Amino acid sequence: MKELVALSTQDRIRAIRDLPVSFQEKKHIRCVLHHEYDKLYIKSARQSLELWQGTLKEIGGKFGSSVLSYFLFLKWLLMFNVFSFLINFGFITIPLLVHGPSPSNVTFRGLEILTGAGYFAHTVLYYGSYSNQTLLEPVEYDMQLSYFFTIAVFMVLCKITLIYSMSKSFQENYVPADSSSSSAWLLLTGWDFTVINEKAVRQRKDNLRESLSESAQSELLTRSEKLKHFGVHLGCWILSTGLAVGCGAGVYFLCQYEQKTLLVPFVVSLFNLVIPLFYSLFNKFEVYSSQRSQIYTLVGRNVLLRMVILGVLCHYWMDVVAENFQCWESRVGQALYRLVLFDFFFLMLGSLFGEFLSNVIGTKLLLHLGVPEFDVARNVLDLIYSQTLAWIGIYFSPLLPVMQMIKLFILFYIKKVSLIQNCQPPRRSARAAQMQTIFIFLLFFPFFLGALSVVAYTAWSLSPSEQCGPFRGLNKTFSVIESWMEDVDELQGSRWAAWIYQNIILSQIFFFLVTLIVLVIIYVFWQVSQGRKELIGLLKQQIVNEGKDKSFLLDKLQKLQSSRKKNLKRKKKKRVGHAGPAESRGGGRRSVGPGPPTEPRSVRLQRPHSGHAGPTAGAE
């Protein structure tokens, strides 16, 4: 069927006509083909309607799949935030807007766009503006339960989606590294078939040649050179860790100055922009055997920096702000608003001016630097950091995904223009599929799990504000579930749900069983992975043994052919040896004395004998 679909219309009609089947079967084949063509048409129409489809093809054709992976990741995060906005807006914001939010006498001055305070503090953008009452019109709607379950269900769906995407990407794209065959992998899989631009193809050839030579040179390093490289790596790691810790200490010190509202987000965004440049500078002095090792090192240092900064900020919010400020949830939401906004400003500055200045310096002043490359690792970590802010802020500012959507949409075009105007394709190719797997893994751990921990700690341990928000008057946010279960227990037909909650969900045995099941599942998957590793090892050994068998059989075949040739030569020599003496004896008889000239045999047969000639003649 696939062969018929691939044919042209005339060839397909001719092929169906020539099939040795009945008319009904041919009719069925035509119906199936028509259905397949409908599916292909719908698929092509859906692809043509996808966001940025043509732009993504252009980027992949000119800069390769590794750069394309960044823009695909950005698009994936954009769809993620669209989903988040629809859930929060539909189940939290719309019911409050329909009921009518509390009026505010604060006027809009314009500065609120930068600070997120003032007029915005009294809108549905933040936690403090949501009601704790049960809305009765037009239907009964509990805002406390709606707020809690919307956030909880969204975080659970995010977790499931990330785990599924990570496992699927890992299963499809991950290839275990083998240091003994790195050159072979580079030679066999180093070409990027998405590149179609002629200039990019020539550059890709040169880059592949350079990577092969570097790989061959790295395998010939002496022990002293390896120790030297290890010392350089260790020193760079110490410096990068010190920079991250110093940035965290500086952020915590600046958090004490609450009156300077814009100072903390400005400094945090400045750290996130400048410090990774130092990390990239460290890579200039380090020697790596592969680009993957270089990318992983750079990613690890940037992850450490951002986790330290986010950890310090969350500690300050949970420990200081929650204890000393009224309606502290809205205050944390405003801080996250400013962080997202300033992060967007600095990303634009880094793209429009940072990469532009690097291009000018590399092409006009320091020619040996050349045109800069697009730093995929650093830019992806910027996206992950920004998405982490949105996840943390989902509790304190339910509409923060709107800002994230606008930010990602504008950032796509800014990065595209900066990439085309200021950057060149990467000199060393990387496996973009595996990079995509690493990006999703980093998004899940430690960033998503960190954001989930902050939201869970806020709901289970911290006391909500007493004067604002949907959970005012409760000891903890999770107390809304306890009060709801008490109401459920009073209902005659729903007591079983309250019993399950009190005796199973809240019991330690339940969490013990859940933990045990998770550990068993992890153990099963670990055993499966170990079995696959052993199978891979056996298959590799089988390949080696088959190679040895083939070489052994080839040696035997060559020996057999050589022995046959020798036997043929011997037989020829024997034939020549037997024929030589016979001819020499015959030649000796002919050469003894001058005999009469020999006549042809036909003449000798026609001549009559002398004894019979007389009587015959006389008779005549």
Secondary structure, DSSP 8 states (H G I E B T S, - for coil): -HHHHHS-HHHHHHHHHTSSS-HHHHHHHHHHHHHHHHHHHHHHHHHHHSTTHHHHHHHHHHH-HHHHHHHHHHHHHHHHHHHHHHHHIIIIIHHHHHH----------STHHHH--GGGGGSTTSGGGS--SEE-SSS-EEHHHHHHHHHHHHHHHHHHHHHHHHHHHHHHH-----GGGHHHHHHHH---TT---HHHHHHHHHHHHHHHHHHHHHTT--HHHHHHHHHHHHHHHHHHHHHHHHHHHHHHHHTT-TT-TTHHHHHHHHHHHHHHHHHHHHHHH---SSHHHHHHHHHHHHHHHHHHHHHHHHHHIIIIIHHHSTTHHHHHHHHHHHHHHHHHHHHHHIIIIIHHHHHHIIIII-TTT-S-B--HHHHHHHHHHHHHHHHHHHHH-TTHHHHHHHHHHHHHHHHHHHHHHH-B--SS---HHHHHHHHHHHIIIIIIHHHHHHHHHHHHTS---SSSSTTTT-SSTTHHHHHHHHHHHHSGGGHHHHHHIIIIITSHHHHHHHHHHHHHHHHHHHHHHHHHHHHHHHHHHHHHHHHHHHHHHHHHHHHHHHHHHHHHHHHHHHHHHHHHHHHHHHHHHHTSS-------HHHHHHS--GGGHHHHHHH-
